[in-house]
């Protein structure tokens, strides 16, 4: 006995009937054909627009590039300058500005400006369509180095044209290449002397590594090479406890002793060694 065959098609009487294998089912009368996906149409439209834009750009490339790559016409200083010369800065910039907005070599401009003596750092920003913004960080002179240079707070030397105010800065001296070390020691000694009200006018590091100071009251202080901070602290203690009442009489102080201080008055010979 054969098994009944199941089919998914309805007969004309409401039952199921077989659809031959490989046959295509027709749409019912009135049934709408499926629409093309929206994404496909949007993608096609975008492609057409892209091609059109490419053609337009190719036809007008010269004019477009000339429009967006205009030469810089405006230079704006982002901050007020104290020592750096704005005229010199603008003159240094002039050689770079005809290259065009996007062709501008910002790094070359930065290097040019930072070669100026009073400029520590330059930040260059392009502002479309034709403006260059220049922000300058100026050097801060802490002391003189030798006769013609200045030192900033990091012990870096620079050599601008000095004015009268620069000549009043403390004078630091030492072997070439020792600028940073001398500045660090100057700052350390100044901090130690701050409680006495005494200020350093000159500091010198000899070729042999020996330190010496001259204070703003013209007192000479010999420190030597070893235990320099300990010796200066010994002087501070001695000044606070004994010397502050007669400091005007003192011409020189020698700290190069293990446990004492030698004092020379302005009007006579050395008075000997004062023990700690």
C-alpha positions in Angstrom: 0.0 0.0 0.0 1.5 3.4 -1.0 1.8 6.3 1.4 -0.1 9.5 0.8 2.0 12.4 -0.4 1.8 15.7 1.4 1.8 19.0 -0.5 1.8 22.7 0.5 -0.4 23.8 -2.4 -4.2 24.2 -2.2 -6.6 22.6 -4.8 -9.4 24.4 -6.4 -11.8 22.9 -3.8 -9.7 24.3 -1.0 -7.4 21.4 -0.7 -3.7 21.1 -1.4 -2.3 20.4 -4.8 1.2 19.7 -6.0 3.3 22.3 -7.8 5.7 20.7 -10.3 9.3 20.9 -9.3 11.1 23.9 -11.0 7.8 25.8 -11.6 7.6 29.5 -10.7 4.6 30.7 -8.6 2.9 33.7 -10.2 1.9 36.7 -8.2 -1.7 37.0 -7.3 -3.8 39.6 -9.2 -3.3 43.0 -7.8 -0.2 42.1 -5.7 2.5 44.9 -6.0 6.0 44.0 -7.2 8.7 44.5 -4.5 10.4 47.9 -4.4 14.1 48.5 -4.9 15.9 49.0 -1.6 16.3 52.6 -0.6 20.0 52.1 0.3 20.8 51.0 -3.2 19.2 54.1 -4.7 20.9 56.4 -2.2 24.2 54.8 -3.0 23.7 55.3 -6.7 22.8 58.9 -6.2 25.9 59.5 -4.1 28.1 57.9 -6.8 26.6 60.1 -9.4 27.2 63.2 -7.3 30.8 62.1 -6.6 31.5 61.7 -10.3 30.0 65.1 -11.0 32.1 66.7 -8.3 35.2 65.0 -9.7 34.5 66.3 -13.2 33.9 69.9 -11.9 37.1 69.8 -9.8 39.1 68.5 -12.7 37.7 71.3 -14.9 38.3 74.1 -12.3 41.2 72.7 -10.4 43.4 75.7 -10.8 40.8 78.2 -9.6 39.8 76.0 -6.6 43.3 75.5 -5.4 44.1 79.2 -5.8 41.0 80.1 -3.8 41.6 77.7 -0.8 45.4 78.1 -0.8 45.6 81.9 -0.7 48.8 83.6 0.5 48.7 84.7 4.1 47.7 88.3 4.3 47.1 88.8 8.1 49.5 88.0 10.9 48.0 88.3 14.4 50.2 88.4 17.5 48.3 86.4 20.2 50.0 88.1 23.1 51.7 91.3 24.2 55.5 91.3 23.9 57.8 92.8 26.5 61.3 92.3 25.2 60.9 90.5 21.8 60.6 93.0 19.0 57.4 92.7 16.9 58.9 94.4 13.9 61.8 91.9 13.8 59.2 89.1 14.1 57.2 90.3 11.2 60.3 90.8 9.1 61.4 87.2 9.9 57.9 86.0 8.9 57.8 87.9 5.6 60.0 85.4 3.7 57.6 82.5 4.4 54.2 84.1 3.7 53.9 83.9 -0.1 53.9 80.1 -0.1 50.1 79.8 0.3 47.9 78.9 3.2 48.3 75.1 3.1 51.8 75.1 1.6 53.1 77.3 4.5 56.0 75.6 6.3 54.9 76.1 9.9 58.0 74.3 11.3 60.4 76.5 9.4 58.5 79.6 10.7 58.7 78.2 14.3 62.5 77.6 13.9 63.1 81.1 12.5 61.3 82.8 15.4 62.8 80.7 18.1 66.3 81.7 16.8 65.4 85.3 18.0 67.3 86.0 21.3 64.2 86.9 23.4 61.9 84.1 22.1 61.9 80.9 24.1 59.0 79.3 22.3 56.7 80.1 19.3 53.4 78.5 18.5 52.1 79.0 15.0 48.5 78.5 14.1 46.9 78.8 10.6 43.4 80.4 10.6 41.7 79.9 7.2 41.5 81.6 4.8 44.5 83.9 5.0 45.5 84.5 8.7 48.5 83.3 10.7 48.3 83.5 14.5 51.6 83.7 16.4 51.9 83.1 20.2 55.3 83.9 21.7 56.7 82.8 25.0 59.5 85.2 25.9 62.7 84.4 27.7 62.9 85.5 31.4 66.4 86.8 32.3 67.5 85.8 35.8 71.1 86.7 35.7 74.0 87.8 33.4 76.5 85.3 32.2 79.8 86.8 31.6 79.8 90.2 29.9 77.5 89.7 26.9 75.0 86.9 27.7 72.0 86.3 30.0 70.7 83.1 31.7 67.1 82.1 32.1 65.8 80.1 35.0 67.0 76.8 33.5 70.5 78.0 33.1 70.2 78.4 29.4 72.2 81.2 27.9 71.0 83.7 25.2 72.7 86.8 23.9 70.3 89.7 23.2 71.2 93.4 23.1 71.5 94.3 26.8 69.8 97.4 28.3 70.4 99.2 31.6 68.0 97.0 33.5 69.9 93.9 32.3 73.1 95.3 33.7 71.6 95.3 37.2 71.0 91.6 37.2 73.3 89.3 39.3 76.5 88.4 37.5 77.2 84.6 37.2 80.6 83.3 35.9 82.2 80.0 35.4 83.8 77.6 32.9 82.1 77.2 29.5 79.4 74.6 29.6 78.7 75.1 33.4 75.9 77.6 33.0 73.2 75.2 34.3 75.2 74.1 37.3 76.1 77.7 38.2 72.4 78.8 37.9 71.3 75.9 40.1 73.8 76.8 42.8 72.9 80.5 42.5 69.2 79.6 43.2 70.2 77.3 46.1 72.4 79.9 47.7 69.8 82.6 47.2 67.2 80.5 48.9 69.5 79.8 51.9 70.3 83.5 52.3 66.7 84.7 51.9 66.1 84.7 55.7 69.0 87.1 56.2 67.9 89.7 53.7 71.2 89.5 52.0 71.3 89.2 48.2 73.9 87.8 45.8 75.4 90.3 43.4 78.0 87.9 41.9 78.7 84.2 42.0 81.9 82.7 40.5 82.9 79.1 39.9 86.6 78.7 39.3 88.2 76.3 36.9 89.2 74.2 39.9 85.6 74.1 41.1 85.8 76.6 44.0 82.8 78.8 44.7 82.9 82.5 45.7 80.2 85.1 46.3 79.9 88.9 46.4 76.8 90.2 48.2 74.9 93.3 47.4 76.6 95.0 50.4 80.0 94.2 48.7 81.0 91.5 51.2 83.2 88.9 49.6 82.5 85.3 50.7 84.9 82.5 49.9 83.2 79.1 50.0 85.6 76.6 48.5 85.0 73.3 46.7 83.6 71.0 49.4 80.5 70.9 51.5 79.4 74.2 50.0 75.8 74.1 51.2 76.8 73.2 54.7 79.3 76.1 54.8 76.8 78.6 53.5 74.3 77.3 56.1 76.9 77.8 58.8 77.3 81.4 57.7 73.5 81.9 57.8 73.4 80.6 61.4 76.4 82.8 62.4 74.9 85.8 60.8 71.6 85.4 62.5 73.1 84.8 65.9 76.1 87.2 66.0 77.0 89.0 62.8 73.8 90.9 61.8 74.5 93.7 64.3 77.9 94.5 62.8 77.6 93.4 59.2 78.4 96.9 57.9 82.0 96.6 59.3 82.7 93.3 57.4 84.6 93.3 54.2 85.2 89.6 53.6 84.3 86.2 55.0 86.1 82.9 54.5 84.1 79.8 55.0 86.9 77.3 54.1 87.3 76.0 57.6 86.0 72.8 59.1 84.3 74.4 62.1 84.7 78.1 61.9 84.5 81.3 59.9 87.3 83.9 59.2 86.1 87.5 59.1 88.0 90.5 57.7 86.8 94.0 58.7 86.8 96.9 56.3 89.2 99.0 58.4 91.7 96.4 59.6 93.4 93.1 59.1 91.6 89.7 59.5 90.1 89.3 63.0 90.7 85.6 63.1 88.5 82.5 63.0 85.2 82.5 64.8 84.3 78.9 65.9 81.0 77.5 65.2 
